[in-house]
């Protein structure tokens, strides 16, 4: 296996900047061989851009700010963007599955780091798809609303077709069957944030905790996302709106 790939989102605005940290590693090669990085940025208001960077080495951590790689992020383009990050090598019989990648959302002295969803590209072309999820398992996130945090779903559509994500929700105190959470359709090559703090917890009886009243509801995908699309649960500070935590589903 000579290629590993991650699909994530990033944020660029006046307050928040995105940084990619990565560690090229091989389970069967110990030398500091060269690795190649390819980044593709896409979003609603920008044309898909790809950049190839040289200089990465096996066993050596590295990283960069996205606005240093994509100048359009320094020119006032702001919002959510999709990011595809790929590590590859020309070394024969090299297994890059031990490599890791971390996305950092830096907001004026505060940072939120998370592991993006990884995909693996086989060296032999597959008739099914070039992108194969590393694991079919998905997490069941918790939509929260309390005095300090708000939760949202961030859906990355890296495919060439529109689709509507389908989530089921169950409230802890509800005795009825899970209900469908209605979300708008996503256009191709876009990233959308859905605020689910109110949507998922409406009608839910609050639980009194030491820090205030808390409402919660469990969410899970009712059907798999298309290949080339991923979902994340993001928690924000309700006052500053800065990202506090992110988890891939």
Buried (B, 14 or more C-beta within 10 A) or exposed (E): BBBBBBBBBBBBEEBBBBBBBBBBBBEEBEEEBEBBBBBBBBBBEBEEBEEEEEEBEBBEEBEBBBBEBBEBBEEEBBBBBBBBBBBBBEBEEBBBBBBBBBBBBBBEEBBBBBBBBBBBBBEEEEEEBBBBBEEEEBEEBBBBBBEBBBBBBBBBBBBEEEBEBBBBBBBEEBEEEBBEBEBEEBEBBBBBBBBBBEBBBEEBEEEEEEEEEBBBBBBBBEEEBBBBBBBBBBBBBBEEEBBBEBBBB
